[in-house]
Amino acid sequence: MKIELLYFAGCPSWEQGLKNLQAALADEHLDAEIDLLLIENDEMADKQRFLGSPSFRIDGQDLWPEVRDSYHFGCRIYATEKGFAGAPTTAMLRSKIRSMT
């Protein structure tokens, strides 16, 4: 299983996203390496089909896929049970991980 976290350096939420992802993997008893992919500009965002920071992929599939005509450098928002947030909760990540393994 290949796990990627895509982000940009100025994102205020990617570190929390990484912590939640690590906790979700631990809760699921999965010892998986997380590849961090730094998105540096709009060209790279387009090439990677970047949906915003932070984004999470397992085996190349975004955990919250969206269809878009174009991709750009920017933040991503997640609808959590407590409202909108810059990163998914550990429970949200666990559910997505379970559905993909």
C-alpha positions as CSV (number, residue, x, y, z in Angstrom):
1,M,0.0,0.0,0.0
2,K,1.4,3.4,-1.1
3,I,0.3,6.3,1.1
4,E,0.9,9.9,0.0
5,L,0.2,13.2,1.7
6,L,0.3,16.1,-0.7
7,Y,0.8,19.6,0.7
8,F,2.4,23.0,0.2
9,A,4.9,24.5,2.6
10,G,2.7,27.4,3.8
11,C,-0.4,25.2,4.5
12,P,-1.6,25.7,8.1
13,S,-3.2,22.3,8.2
14,W,-0.9,19.7,6.7
15,E,0.9,18.9,9.9
16,Q,-2.4,18.2,11.7
17,G,-3.4,16.1,8.7
18,L,-0.2,14.1,9.0
19,K,-0.7,13.5,12.7
20,N,-4.3,12.4,12.1
21,L,-3.1,10.1,9.3
22,Q,-0.4,8.6,11.5
23,A,-3.0,8.0,14.3
24,A,-5.5,6.5,11.9
25,L,-2.8,4.0,10.6
26,A,-1.8,3.1,14.2
27,D,-5.5,2.6,15.1
28,E,-5.9,0.3,12.1
29,H,-2.7,-1.6,13.1
30,L,-1.1,-0.7,9.7
31,D,2.6,-0.1,9.6
32,A,2.8,1.9,6.4
33,E,5.3,4.5,5.2
34,I,3.8,7.9,4.4
35,D,5.4,9.7,1.4
36,L,5.2,13.5,1.7
37,L,4.8,15.2,-1.6
38,L,5.5,18.9,-1.5
39,I,3.6,20.8,-4.2
40,E,5.6,23.9,-5.1
41,N,3.6,25.6,-7.8
42,D,0.5,25.6,-10.1
43,E,2.3,23.6,-12.8
44,M,3.2,20.8,-10.3
45,A,-0.4,21.0,-8.9
46,D,-1.8,20.4,-12.3
47,K,0.6,17.5,-13.1
48,Q,-0.3,15.8,-9.7
49,R,-4.0,16.6,-10.0
50,F,-3.7,18.4,-6.7
51,L,-7.0,19.0,-5.0
52,G,-5.6,21.2,-2.2
53,S,-3.5,20.9,0.9
54,P,-3.5,18.5,2.6
55,S,-4.6,15.8,0.2
56,F,-4.3,12.1,0.9
57,R,-3.8,9.2,-1.6
58,I,-3.7,5.5,-1.2
59,D,-2.2,3.6,-4.2
60,G,-2.7,6.8,-6.3
61,Q,-6.3,7.3,-5.5
62,D,-7.4,10.4,-3.6
63,L,-9.4,9.5,-0.5
64,W,-11.9,12.4,-1.2
65,P,-11.9,12.4,-5.0
66,E,-13.3,15.4,-7.0
67,V,-13.7,15.9,-10.7
68,R,-12.2,19.2,-11.9
69,D,-11.3,20.9,-15.1
70,S,-8.1,22.3,-13.7
71,Y,-6.0,22.0,-10.6
72,H,-4.2,24.7,-8.7
73,F,-2.0,25.5,-5.7
74,G,-4.2,26.1,-2.6
75,C,-5.8,24.9,0.6
76,R,-8.4,22.1,1.0
77,I,-11.4,22.1,3.3
78,Y,-13.0,19.0,4.8
79,A,-16.6,18.7,6.2
80,T,-16.1,17.1,9.6
81,E,-18.8,16.3,12.2
82,K,-17.8,19.5,14.0
83,G,-17.9,21.7,10.9
84,F,-15.4,22.6,8.2
85,A,-11.8,22.1,9.0
86,G,-8.4,22.2,7.2
87,A,-7.8,18.5,7.7
88,P,-9.9,15.4,8.1
89,T,-10.3,13.8,11.5
90,T,-8.6,10.6,12.5
91,A,-12.0,8.8,12.4
92,M,-12.6,10.1,8.8
93,L,-9.2,8.9,7.7
94,R,-9.8,5.5,9.4
95,S,-13.0,5.0,7.5
96,K,-11.4,5.8,4.2
97,I,-8.4,3.6,4.9
98,R,-10.7,0.7,5.8
99,S,-12.6,1.1,2.5
100,M,-9.4,1.0,0.5
101,T,-7.7,-1.9,2.1
